[in-house]
């Protein structure tokens, strides 16, 4: 194969086949993909969660991750947020003609490794190569399916007054890393993306606590936007303690220099968990026992007052409304 | 909403929500999508087919179709080729900042209509807006799932010596249309894309004929490439009568002027059907009774000789090898 990605590799002909067999099959190896039919045949039973996400992150390599593993983590997490066990992923690559083959291989290898780590099979895919200038380097779509384990299923509309609002870890790491890398900023301390597949931890949680009300990952739009979405869907209010929200000092520092608010920055390895008050301690215990939930903490409660609104209790005891993100803070964050 | 697509619409915040509710929900309306969770919850039983495809066609509007309906047809067809009933689609939009909102609405409306016509629900989606110049107008990924009806399942490796090779209609219409439109060529007669969802016809076929060996749509790479793929997977040969392959005179004319071979051009509403000799007549009858299979015909047979190779019997009775497409004939055809 050439050391650059050629248009030929997306033709559907022999050159495409070589790309698939020498690159994708090598890194994604599993029995279903190996059949190379136009569609994969899966065995699924009962209620199934399905989610899709396109990844356009710029740059494609960043501290703590790359677009390949991000494409696995993002979709695995979206499926898992329904209390489901992600089983199968599809992947669609759109590649710019001329991309160094070494970059593509690095992305594909990283994606294969992330899939093995999450315990999902990449069962079918599609590769398009488009002329120079019609896409920026590489965009990846992943779609995931998996059986729903939790019953009842956690869902954005199930937050109930009195529930505890828990957060699995620090906010803003991914968003600040992408912005910093893109703009060539050097932070004094090392800031890196938190991107990770949360499915193993989430499954443990819904298996041990059968009544988790809401699971949601604060990605684009950040914690503030996601909490508002839940408040609106659940027709309930929320009261969040500002000082309880964990933010790494180096992230807080970077944000304050750049005028960014970490509550609006994307996270790619964190989740919000809303449970009945009686289950809060147990949920925190399960989360903290896992490396991906080590900094888990309670950040507030669901209230009957102010349905659809999120109030932030400030360090001095005042209260202010925490609004949803209005427009775009940072494009191409994921 | 603005008359142009803004970066804000892909932010994950309030502007994104407006785009989703005022555009996507309006045209894709169905109970599962309306829940707006990060993932959809589906009820699937038993063996399920899953397929993904990214669409980058240029231009996004062309005679006979547009990128929105093509994104439905393409994935519906790939799922149906396993003898499955496509039920649910996801869609991932990547949109260039500044795209006229009217163009986006036209694409989304067309996609919604194609989905209703095919009888599939678009159950979950994702929208990214990327800065001007980082994608050309609009790319769409669709991923589809549906229960497999045929047992045994048609598959690329099941062509057996003695089987009849059938084709549902004319070759080259889509590929020549895209090339002609892109290059601003005017053909004397109207050439238009054949893009269509074949699932209703394919389901009728596998329900009435329980032993269809292979179903495959000759998209990128065209008929020649797809026949070669089947020959290789099935470890069988094929003998195809060149004069039996239907090509519209206006497509043949356009190809001869441009130096293109219709056997290597993409089709988006046609399929190859390989059945035991005894079922050939019945299969043709079912195909011809449907508007999408009106021109169905037998083009050849599977042979024990020359495994992995496709021979073309020329009008003068000679034989030549029909090779797979090597590189790229036309980029961004789908």
Interface residues (C-beta under 8 A of the other chain):
Chain A: X6 X7 X8 X10 X11 X12 X13 X14 X15 X16 X17 X35 X36 X37 X38 X39 X40 X41 X42 X43 X44 X45 X46 X47 X48 X49 X50 X51 X52 X53 X54 X56 X58 X78 X79 X81 X82 X84 X88 X90 X91 X92 X93 X94 X123 X124 X125 X126 X128 X129 X130 X131 X133 X134 X135 X136 X139 X141 X143 X144 X145 X148 X153 X155 X156 X216 X217 X219 X220 X221 X225 X233 X266 X324 X325 X326 X327 X328 X329 X331 X332
Chain B: X6 X7 X8 X10 X11 X12 X13 X14 X15 X16 X35 X36 X37 X38 X39 X40 X41 X42 X43 X44 X45 X46 X47 X48 X49 X50 X51 X52 X53 X54 X56 X58 X78 X79 X81 X82 X84 X88 X90 X91 X92 X93 X94 X123 X124 X125 X126 X128 X129 X130 X131 X133 X134 X135 X136 X139 X141 X143 X144 X145 X148 X153 X155 X156 X157 X216 X217 X219 X220 X221 X225 X233 X266 X324 X325 X326 X327 X328 X329 X331 X332
